[in-house]
């Protein structure tokens, strides 16, 4: 009976890992994508600020 319990336990853990592992992977990938795009948008904001400053300087000059 003890051996059966261990088999069930291992089967349940494998089943849970089959479900949880893809969820964790998708969570990490989504977090990475959001972080990456926020960095890109931040860089674009900085570039836009530089372009606006240069345009204002050119118009003023």
N, CA, C and O of each residue as an XYZ file, in Angstrom:
244
protein
N       0.829     -1.197      0.000
C       0.000      0.000      0.000
C       0.869      1.254      0.000
O       0.547      2.245     -0.655
N       1.958      1.199      0.733
C       2.855      2.343      0.786
C       3.419      2.637     -0.612
O       3.549      3.795     -1.008
N       3.752      1.572     -1.348
C       4.291      1.732     -2.688
C       3.264      2.391     -3.608
O       3.620      3.241     -4.425
N       1.985      2.003     -3.480
C       0.934      2.631     -4.285
C       0.829      4.120     -3.982
O       0.677      4.941     -4.886
N       0.913      4.453     -2.710
C       0.833      5.864     -2.324
C       1.959      6.660     -2.973
O       1.738      7.766     -3.467
N       3.165      6.097     -2.970
C       4.308      6.795     -3.580
C       4.071      6.967     -5.083
O       4.366      8.022     -5.646
N       3.535      5.919     -5.731
C       3.255      6.029     -7.170
C       2.242      7.133     -7.446
O       2.425      7.936     -8.361
N       1.169      7.172     -6.650
C       0.176      8.229     -6.841
C       0.793      9.604     -6.611
O       0.531     10.547     -7.358
N       1.606      9.706     -5.579
C       2.236     10.978     -5.249
C       3.099     11.470     -6.410
O       3.034     12.636     -6.800
N       3.915     10.552     -6.959
C       4.783     10.911     -8.088
C       3.949     11.304     -9.298
O       4.273     12.263     -9.998
N       2.858     10.550     -9.545
C       2.007     10.868    -10.697
C       1.375     12.245    -10.533
O       1.308     13.016    -11.491
N       0.910     12.558     -9.325
C       0.292     13.870     -9.086
C       1.322     14.972     -9.269
O       1.024     16.007     -9.866
N       2.529     14.763     -8.764
C       3.570     15.793     -8.900
C       3.929     15.993    -10.374
O       4.120     17.125    -10.819
N       4.020     14.902    -11.126
C       4.322     15.051    -12.555
C       3.210     15.800    -13.266
O       3.472     16.664    -14.103
N       1.950     15.465    -12.926
C       0.814     16.142    -13.551
C       0.843     17.633    -13.237
O       0.653     18.465    -14.125
N       1.081     17.969    -11.964
C       1.137     19.373    -11.565
C       2.287     20.099    -12.264
O       2.139     21.244    -12.690
N       3.422     19.428    -12.376
C       4.559     20.073    -13.036
C       4.262     20.290    -14.518
O       4.702     21.279    -15.104
N       3.508     19.354    -15.129
C       3.119     19.543    -16.528
C       2.247     20.785    -16.685
O       2.324     21.477    -17.700
N       1.416     21.068    -15.677
C       0.550     22.239    -15.763
C       1.305     23.504    -15.374
O       1.185     24.535    -16.035
N       2.085     23.418    -14.294
C       2.687     24.619    -13.710
C       3.866     25.131    -14.537
O       4.044     26.341    -14.678
N       4.667     24.226    -15.082
C       5.858     24.657    -15.816
C       5.526     25.561    -17.005
O       6.147     26.617    -17.131
N       4.572     25.205    -17.892
C       4.239     26.130    -18.981
C       3.692     27.457    -18.467
O       3.961     28.509    -19.045
N       2.916     27.405    -17.371
C       2.391     28.651    -16.813
C       3.531     29.550    -16.353
O       3.528     30.751    -16.622
N       4.507     28.967    -15.659
C       5.649     29.763    -15.205
C       6.429     30.306    -16.398
O       6.842     31.466    -16.401
N       6.630     29.465    -17.411
C       7.366     29.913    -18.595
C       6.646     31.068    -19.270
O       7.268     32.075    -19.607
N       5.330     30.932    -19.472
C       4.599     32.015    -20.130
C       4.621     33.274    -19.272
O       4.692     34.385    -19.797
N       4.561     33.100    -17.932
C       4.621     34.272    -17.050
C       5.958     34.988    -17.197
O       6.002     36.213    -17.310
N       7.064     34.213    -17.194
C       8.384     34.840    -17.318
C       8.549     35.500    -18.681
O       9.097     36.598    -18.778
N       8.073     34.831    -19.741
C       8.209     35.395    -21.085
C       7.394     36.681    -21.202
O       7.860     37.666    -21.775
N       6.165     36.670    -20.651
C       5.322     37.868    -20.712
C       5.962     39.010    -19.933
O       5.968     40.155    -20.387
N       6.500     38.692    -18.755
C       7.161     39.726    -17.963
C       8.349     40.302    -18.718
O       8.555     41.515    -18.727
N       9.148     39.417    -19.366
C      10.310     39.872    -20.126
C       9.875     40.767    -21.282
O      10.496     41.800    -21.533
N       8.791     40.370    -21.999
C       8.332     41.155    -23.146
C       7.854     42.536    -22.686
O       8.173     43.553    -23.303
N       7.077     42.556    -21.584
C       6.589     43.846    -21.074
C       7.768     44.732    -20.669
O       7.796     45.924    -20.976
N       8.745     44.130    -19.971
C       9.923     44.894    -19.541
C      10.690     45.428    -20.749
O      11.105     46.587    -20.766
N      10.878     44.565    -21.771
C      11.610     44.947    -22.972
C      10.917     46.110    -23.674
O      11.560     47.089    -24.055
N       9.570     45.993    -23.845
C       8.850     47.056    -24.552
C       8.824     48.346    -23.742
O       8.846     49.433    -24.320
N       8.778     48.245    -22.408
C       8.808     49.463    -21.607
C      10.161     50.148    -21.760
O      10.234     51.376    -21.807
N      11.244     49.350    -21.838
C      12.560     49.944    -22.081
C      12.594     50.623    -23.444
O      13.115     51.730    -23.574
N      12.033     49.955    -24.475
C      12.035     50.542    -25.819
C      11.236     51.842    -25.824
O      11.682     52.843    -26.384
N      10.048     51.830    -25.198
C       9.228     53.040    -25.193
C       9.942     54.158    -24.424
O       9.861     55.326    -24.804
N      10.646     53.792    -23.334
C      11.401     54.795    -22.580
C      12.485     55.414    -23.460
O      12.684     56.629    -23.436
N      13.192     54.582    -24.243
C      14.224     55.092    -25.149
C      13.601     56.001    -26.201
O      14.170     57.037    -26.547
N      12.407     55.609    -26.722
C      11.751     56.457    -27.714
C      11.335     57.798    -27.113
O      11.413     58.830    -27.779
N      10.891     57.781    -25.849
C      10.519     59.035    -25.196
C      11.742     59.950    -25.087
O      11.649     61.151    -25.343
N      12.889     59.374    -24.705
C      14.113     60.178    -24.592
C      14.520     60.723    -25.963
O      14.871     61.896    -26.093
N      14.469     59.859    -26.988
C      14.814     60.306    -28.338
C      13.864     61.399    -28.801
O      14.292     62.389    -29.395
N      12.567     61.221    -28.530
C      11.589     62.235    -28.912
C      11.877     63.561    -28.230
O      11.757     64.621    -28.846
N      12.260     63.505    -26.953
C      12.594     64.734    -26.237
C      13.799     65.419    -26.872
O      13.814     66.640    -27.031
N      14.809     64.629    -27.234
C      15.988     65.216    -27.896
C      15.603     65.848    -29.228
O      16.041     66.954    -29.542
N      14.781     65.145    -30.013
C      14.370     65.684    -31.321
C      13.597     66.977    -31.137
O      13.818     67.941    -31.870
N      12.689     67.011    -30.165
C      11.907     68.233    -29.931
C      12.827     69.374    -29.508
O      12.658     70.505    -29.964
N      13.800     69.087    -28.638
C      14.737     70.129    -28.200
C      15.550     70.642    -29.378
O      15.761     71.847    -29.518
N      16.008     69.719    -30.229
C      16.798     70.135    -31.397
C      15.949     70.983    -32.344
O      16.407     72.004    -32.856
N      14.682     70.540    -32.576
C      13.793     71.321    -33.452
C      13.533     72.708    -32.871
O      13.542     73.699    -33.601
N      13.301     72.783    -31.561
C      13.060     74.084    -30.932
C      14.299     74.970    -31.044
O      14.199     76.171    -31.295
N      15.471     74.356    -30.852
C      16.704     75.139    -30.961
C      16.898     75.638    -32.394
O      17.321     76.772    -32.617
N      16.581     74.764    -33.368
C      16.722     75.171    -34.767
C      15.727     76.279    -35.097
O      16.079     77.223    -35.805
N      14.499     76.187    -34.604
C      13.500     77.223    -34.865
C      13.890     78.528    -34.181
O      13.736     79.608    -34.753
N      14.391     78.422    -32.966
C      14.770     79.630    -32.235
C      16.022     80.252    -32.844
O      16.144     81.474    -32.919
N      16.952     79.400    -33.278
C      18.206     79.908    -33.821
C      18.006     80.441    -35.208
O      18.956     80.914    -35.831
